[in-house]
Every structure is written in structure tokens, then in C-alpha cells.
């Protein structure tokens, strides 16, 4: 039985490629992933950005993000295709399902702790602007003066 895992694939396309070519390349990679049994959950073109360091004598590139849900075999095929493609200068694949599950667990734990606190979570925060002086004491001092 294959379990569905979530992956983020970010790849950098050669900056000399025009937007139409980047779109075609992205669509072909999406088709490869879906043919292998994966599901594309998100596609985001981040546009042309400056690179942190020079790669193949280039200082900028077109960044594209794909979120894929699948078993892992489609990721292997996708990486193989990106490795042999001359227009893709760098790529990285990260499995994110475990991290997201852990983040949800911490979020639920934080919500349970906040619900246990008396007065809700906003009243107990430090520096919330609550005044600690009693207004009736201040009025009595003014009347005595």
C-alpha cells in the first residue's frame, strides 16, 4: 500500500528563457508528475529573482514552485528529467508532510493551553496595555488634595 506524501519542488529556470518558455516547461513537468500518479496541489511562478550566489555564470533566474502529492516515484522521475534539462539550472525537492503534521500538532497543543487559561488568551499577555492602578484610588487622592 502506497501512502500519499506531500513534496515541494522548487526549480530555477535560466534567466534568458522568456515567460512563455517557463510556462511550457512548468506544464511539461506537471504532466510528468501526473502521468506517474502524482497530484499537483499548487503551482506558483515566483518570477525572476536574484540568486544568492552565481550559478553557471548567472546571477538571476526564474523561480517556480510545485506542490505535489504522491508516493515518491513521480519525484524520482521529475528529478531525473530536471537533471537532464539544460534550461533548469538548479532544483530542490523537500518532503513537507511530516513538518506540516508536526506544526498542526503544536498549533493544537497551543490552542488547548490557551483554552485552559482563565480569561482567555488575550487577557493574559504581558504588555497588553492593561492598567494596574485602581481608578477609585486615584479619585480619592484627588479629593483629598
Secondary structure as UniProt FT lines:
FT   STRAND          5..14
FT   TURN            15..16
FT   HELIX           19..35
FT   TURN            36..37
FT   STRAND          39..55
FT   TURN            56..57
FT   STRAND          58..70
FT   HELIX           73..84
FT   STRAND          88..95
FT   HELIX           97..116
FT   TURN            118..124
FT   TURN            126..127
FT   HELIX           135..144
//
